[in-house]
Amino acid sequence: MVRYNQAQTIDNLNDQLFTEISSEQAAMVEGGLQVVLTSIRSIQAGGGSDQVFASFNGRSADVLNGPDLTFSRPKFMTAGAFANIFTKGTSGPGVSMVVRLRDKSAPQGKNSLGGFTVREPGSGKRVFQLNGSRYEVGFLAFN
């Protein structure tokens, strides 16, 4: 009876110690930077409108990173449009995060609208412009 309980305890410890975790969970454990985009405002939309989606360190955001600004669910933006959003990207430990907005309606579907780099935890707003569009994006960054 004692052996069974010891074996069961060891199995339980192994399960707890060697459980697979997602890349986002690993980044948190290792000290990676997470950036959450919280708002977007179109100051000027090139050609009258943009279908905006985000990329983090060159990788398009996906639904797992938040429901907004994904390639499959871009935000339709015209000049003056504003939206509260939730889209998140995670970098590895010691790696800064390059956030870029792209226009899905552009001829090749990924025309850059500009972006910014986050190097450390904090929050703020960034204004940038490229290819006839100008945007303001709110963000939170944390480890």
Buried (B, 14 or more C-beta within 10 A) or exposed (E): EEEEEEEEEEEEEEEEEEEEEEEBEBBBEEEBBBBBBBBBBBBBBBEEBBBBBBBBBEEBBEEEBBEBBBBEBBBBBEBEBEBEBEBBBBBEEEBEBBBBBBBBBBEEEBBBBBBBEBEEEEEEEBEBEBBBBBBBBBBBBEE
